[in-house]
Amino acid sequence: MSAPIELHTWVTPNGYKVSIALEEMGLPHEVRWVNIGKNEQFAPEFLALSPNNRIPAILDPEGPDGAPITLFESGAILQYLGRKTGKFYPEDPRARAEVEQWLFWQMGGVGPMAGQAHHFLRFAPEDVPYGKKRYGDEVTRLYTILDKRLAGRDFVAGEYSIADMALWPWVRLWEMQAQDISGLKNLAAWLERVGARPAVQRGLIGQDEAKRVNPSAPSLARRLFDAGKIG
């Protein structure tokens, strides 16, 4: 039995990318909660793992050379876990490049733009119509691209991969981004397809924990998507 990987995380889309991957890959792991509503991401012990003070981060006691390794940034963690297990991250150079381009499309586009849409549409302390339109329109554009990409495909890079694991936790929140996906049939079917996977359901950890450790929070969603704290 391999020593469990420590997953330092909270209940955000970026955190769910990694908890889903650990479940899909069958890797033993232990969850260490980092309550971003209480600024625990700034604790020295967490900053030693993630100097950018963002969740998630992992500590793998059995790194590539048998020694422990720590990693932050969800995309880098997904690639590492895929290489470690040989699952959901193909070795064939062309297939791997296909996965990587959609993984980085999520990291550089969908995640940041959807996060800004959440903020300006729902949680900004003042109404900023320009911000709402700019980021809402950009998420619409990105989801239209994803819908076209999924035409005739079950998953974004052909076979189910870490690219799907990266995208799904963000796209599932389309309502919070004020999106209308009624015309995006391929995207909607993909959301259901990925969401029905047992490992994905197991990876959606922490809702009860979030309520337990922060029961007085006026809005969990507000804390999750505050522009200064999002994981």
N, C-alpha and C positions, 0 to 999 in steps of 0.2 A: 504494500500500500504506500503510495506516494504521500509525502508530508503535505498537508493542506496549504493551499495558497491563501494568504491573507488578502481579502478584498476590503479596502477602505473606501466607503461609499456613502451615498445618501439617495433618497428617492427622486432622482432626476432622470431625464432621458439619457444623459451621458453615463450616469451610473448604471442604468438598466442595460446599456449595450454590453457591459462587461459581465454583469450577473447572468444575463441570458447566454453569453458565450461560454461561461464556465459550466452552466447547466447543459448546454448543447454538447460540449466536448467531454462531459463526464469527469471533470477535474474536481477532486476534493478541494473544498474551500471553506474558509471561515469568514463571516462578515463582521467587520469592525465599523460600527456606525460613526460617521462624522456629521454631526448635526449642524448643517450650515445655517439654520435658523438661530443657533446660539454661537455662531462664529467659531466653531471648533476647527474649521479649516485653517485657522491662523495659529493653532497650537504648535509649538516647536516640534513635537513628535510627528505631527502630520507634515509640516513643512520639510522635515528631513526626507520624506517620501515624495512629496509633491511641492517643489519650490515655487510653483505658480499658484499655490493655495487654491487649487480646484480639485474637486473629486471627478473621477475615481483615481485611485492609485492601488497598486498591488505590491506585495512582497512574496516572491516565490522562493521558498527555502532551497529548492533544487533547480538552480539556474542552468544555463547551457553547459557550464563546466563543472556542475555539481555544487557550486557555491551559491549562496543566496544572491538574488538580484531584485532590485526595486524598479518600478516603472510608473510613470504618470503619463497623461494624455491617452484618452480612450482609444484613438485610432492606433497608436503605437502598441497599446496593450493587446488589442484584437490581433494585430499582425504577429506579435510575440506568441500569443496563445495558439494561433493557427500554425505557426512554425513548430512550436513545442509538441503539438499533438498530431500534426499532419491532417487535421480536419478542417473543412470549410475554407481552406486557403490553398488552392491547388499548386502543385510543384511545377506543372507545365508552364513555361515562360509566358506563352500567349494567354492561357487561361488566368494565370496570376495577374498579368497586366490588366486584364479585363476587370477582375475584382478590385484591383488597386485604384483604377481610375474612378470607379463608382464609390469606393470607400472615401477617397479624398474629395470627391464631389460632395459627399455628405459633410465631411469635416470642414471644408472651406465654404460651403454654400448653404445647404439645408439647415444645419445646426445653428450657425450664427444668424442667418436671416430669420428663421423661425423663432429663435430666442428674442431677437429684437421685436418681431411682430407681437409676441406674447407681452413684452414690456409695454410697448406703446399703445397697444389695443386695450390692455386690461389693467396695467399696474403703474403707469406713469403718474406721478403726483399732479400733473397738469395735462390738459388736453393738447395734444400736438398733432393736428391733422396731417401735416407733412410727414411725420414719422409713421403714422398709421398707414397712410397710402403707400409710401415708399416701401416699407417692409412687407406690408400685406400684398402689394402687387408683385414683389419679388418672390414671395413664397408661392403665389399663384403660378408664376412663370416656372418655378422649379418643379412644382407638382405636375404641371402640364408636360414637362420634359419627362418626368418619371412615368407618367401614364403612357406616353408614347413609347418609352423604352420597354415597358412591360407588355406591349402588344405582342401576342404570340409567345410570351415567355411566362413561366411560373415565377421566376425570380430574376433579380435585376442583372446578374452576371451569368445567367444560364442556370447553373446549379445553385442551390441554396448555399450562401456563403456569409463571411463576416461583413460583406457589404450590406446584405439584408438586415443583419443584426444591428448594424450602425444606423440604418435609416428608419427602421420600424418604430423605435421608441419615440422618435420625433414626429413622424408622419401620423401616428395614431392620435396625436393631439390636434388634429386639423381644426376641430371646432374652436379650440382656444385661440387659434390663429385666424379666426373669422373666415375660414375657407369654405367654399361650396364644392364638394367632390361628387355631386350628383351626376355630373357629366364625365367624370373620370372613372369609367367602369373598370379599367385594368388596374388602376391604383386601388380602388375599393376592394376588388377581388383579392389582390395581393395582401392588403391589410388583414383580411379575414383568413387567408391561407397561412400567413406567418403567425398570426395571433392564435390560431388553433393548435399550433405545435405544443405538445406537453412541456417541453423544456423552456419554451418562451413563457408559458404560464408560470412555471416554477421560478423563472428569473425575475418576475415582477414582484420582488420582495419588498417588505418594509412598510407597507401602508399602515399596518397596526402599530409598528414600532414608531413611526413618525408621530402618530397620535399620542402614543404612550409618553414619549419623552418631551413632547411639546403640546400638551393638551390645551393650553390657553391661547395658542396662536389664532389670531382672527381669521386667517386664511392660509392653509398649507400651500395652496397654489401661489399665493403672493410671495411666500418665502422661497419657493422653488424657483421662481422666475424673476426675482429681483435682479436687475442688471448687474448689481455688484456682487452677487453671490451664486449665480447659476453654475451648476456643475457640468 
